[in-house]
Structure formats: structure tokens, C-alpha cells
């Protein structure tokens, strides 16, 4: 693998800092993630695969799990991958 220049490494460390900062914000209890979904009268999403309990239906917005099953987990994975790249355990 090629060696990074100091400037390249600093740029990647800056990216890692911002990924971790965003991850921390998203994971805060006070941060709520939601997405719009078209609900049918039976509580199923428009694709028929997602059931939304009546108590969770708010103008077609449903909560999103921050840790599993949503694309937001890519944020955490990117930070983890970049950290292992920059600071490998040998």
C-alpha cells in the first residue's frame, strides 16, 4: 500500500473527526430520526412490508432505528473503517 503524505493523512483525519462528530450527534437521545412513508389503512407501508403501529403513525412519519436496519449505519461503518485504516493495530 502506498504511504500517505502528511497533507493526505491530515485530510483523512479531518474526515474522521467530522464522521465521529456526526455519529455522536445522531446517537444522542435527543436526536430523533424519521422518514416519510405512505401508509395504507391497515398500517402497512406502501410496499406492504413495513407495519407501523397506530401509536407510531404521525402524518406518515415513522421512526428510524439509529443502530440497525437503516442506511444511517453506514455513517458509523465509514468512521470505523477509516479509523482502522489510519490507526491499524499491529
Helices and strands as residue ranges (DSSP letters): H 6-27, E 34-36, G 54-56, E 61-63, H 73-86
